[in-house]
Amino acid sequence: MLLLLGALALWGGSRFTWFAEFRDGGVRGTVLYTEKGDQRATVLVPLALLALAGVAGMVATGGWARRVLGVLLALAGVAAAWAAVNGVSFQFEAGLPSGAILTGRTLALLGGIFVLAGGLLGVKHASAMPRLGAKYSAPAKKRSAQDPDTELWDALSKGQDPTTDH
């Protein structure tokens, strides 16, 4: 869940204004120049997609592969958090969208923290979490049949004809 929230926060943070200043527009006079998060920190959307793919990777893998993926996601979370705080300024001129700038950067910072936490939890609990397809990866224990009908269905599942004598 942390990875999903992190991906959503990173993508949401990239949609806000991250930089704004007044520039000389020539004949138009002074104009407000803005850059959104995906323009100012181009790494945000790819990191959001990596976190989203990390959800599927955490479910599909197990053991050492899940630990490696967790470390990769934790590093991605650190990179996203760094992108959020790199170059932030808390001094704004009057008329600049300071609320949007701080909201976008805060969302990206939260997204980075969520992805970092999700990756670290994946590393810590790699062997405890269930894995996709784990039911079929190891041979099943031989169980004693309590019901003759169950025994017949199991034989059919194995490709044997239970009506013939061996």
C-alpha angles and dihedrals in degrees: 000000000000091000092052092048090046093051091048093048092048092050092044092049091052091059094060127083111268102175133030135169140155114253134185106259096189109225092010092059121222113355133189112246116198137178125199123225094261089055097044097041106023092183095072100082095044089049090050090052090047090053090049091050088046089065090061091042093053091052096044100045135057142187118007094357090058090049092052090048090049091053090048091051092047090053089049089053091052090049091050092048090049091051089052096053099033109109097357116155127191095199112090133177117237112273097030119122094249094158093056092046094051093043093052094047092045091051090050091048091051090047091053091049091049093050091046091051092046091051093048092048089050090054093046097046099032095124096039098054119086118252131219111258094007089132090069101037099075128045112260121245115257107256128195114245114238096180125049090214090056088050090054093049092048090053090051090049089054091052096252127131106237093193095067124077118235 
